[in-house]
C-alpha cells in the first residue's frame, strides 16, 4: 500500500488541535503513520483512524504519541508545545475579539433606530446567551488543554 508523503495542513482542518499537531509534526519530519504505528506497536488502521478521522480523539493515545515523538527527538521539549499553545490562544483571542465586535455591531444596528418589544428583546438576549455559552465552552476547553499538558 502506497502512502502519500505530501500531506497538506488543509487536509487536517476537521481535526482537533492535538490531532493537527501530531499530523503536522509527522508531515514536517517526513514521517509516515506506518512509522508511528510501528513505534506504538499498534495496528496501522487504528493509529491512522485516531490521527485522521476520529471525532473523539483519545487523550491517552495522544500522550503515548507525544512520548514517542519526544523520545525520537521530533518534539524537542515542552517549550514547543507551550509555544504552540500560546499561538493557539492568540489566534483564539483574535477570533473572539472579531466575533464579539460583529455581534455587538449587529445588536446595536438592530436596536439603534427603534424601541424593541418584549419578544424582540427576549430573542436577542437568547441569541447573545447562546454565543456566550459557546465562548465559555471554548475558553474552558483551553483551560483543559493547558491542564492536560
N, C-alpha and C positions, 0 to 999 in steps of 0.2 A: 504494500500500500504506500502510495507516494504522499508525502506531507508537504504542503506549500510553506516555504520558509518566509515568504514575504507577507506576513500578516500585517494589516494596516490598522491603526488605532480606531478608525471609524467602525471597524467590524465589532469593536467591543463596546459600542455605545449603550447597548441594552443591559450591560452587566453592571454589578455594583462596583464600588471603588476598589475593594480588595481583589476582586477578580481581574479588573482592569490592570491593577498594579502587577499582579503575577504575570498576566499575559504580556504586558508591555516589557517587563523585566526579561522574560523568556525571549521575546522578539528582539529586544535591544542587544542581547548577547548571542543571537542566532541559535537559540536552544529550541528543541522540539518538545512537544508534550510527551512523546515517547521517552525522551531522556529523563524527564521528570518522573514519569510513571515507573521507569526502571529504578530510579533513586528511591522512590517511595515504596518500592516492591508492591505496587498495586496494579490492577488491571488497567490497561491503556484507556479503554472506553469509559471507565468510571472516572478517571482523572480528567479526561477530555470533557466529559459532561459537566463535571464540577466547575471547570475553568471557563467553558464556552457557552453553557446553556442553563445551568442550574439557577432557578429563581431563588431558592433558599440555599445559598452557598454556605457550607458548614464552616463555622469558625475553628473547630478543632482541626479540620483538614487544612485550612489556611495557615494555622500555627505550624503544622508539620512542614508545609511547603516553605514557609519563611525560614524555618530552622535549616532545611536543606540548602536553600539559596545562600544563607549566611555561611554555612559550613563550607560550601563550594566557592565562596568569595564573590558571589554575584550581587548580594545585598550586603554592602560593606559594614553597615552599622545601623544602630537606631537613629543616627543623625539623618540618614537618607529618608527613613520612614517619617521622622519628625518634620523634615523639610517638606516632604510631600503633603503631610497633614496640614502644615502651615499654609501651603499653597492652596489646598482644598478649602480651608477656612476663609482665606482671602477671596477665592472665587465665589464661595457661598455668600460671603458678605456683600460682594458686588451685585450678585443676582438679587439678593434680599433687598438691598437698598433701591435698586431699579424697580423691583416689583412693588415695594411699598410706595414709591413715588407715583407709579402708574395707578395703583388702587386709589391713593389719596386724590390724585388729579381727577380720576373718574367720578369719585364721590362728590368732590367739590363742584365739578361740572354739572352733575345731576341736580344738586340742591341749590346752586348759586342763584338761579333766576326765579325760584318759586318756593312756596312752602310745601312740605311733604305731608301727606295724610298719614294716619297711624299705620296703615297697611304697608305703604311705601317705606316708612321708617323701619318697620319690622323686617321687611325683605332685605333692605340694605344692611341692617345690623346682623342678620343671619349670614349673609354673604361674607361680611367682614369677620365674623366669628369663625367661619369655616376656614378662611385664609389664615387667621391667627392660629388655629389648631394645626394647620399644615406646617406653618413656620415653626411652631413649638415642636412638632414631630421631628422636623429636620434638625433643629438645634439639639434635641435630646439624643438623636441618632449620632450627632457629632460627639457629644459627651461620652456615649457608649463606645464609640470608635477610639477615643482617647484612652478610656479605661482599659480597653482590650489590648492596647499596645504595651 
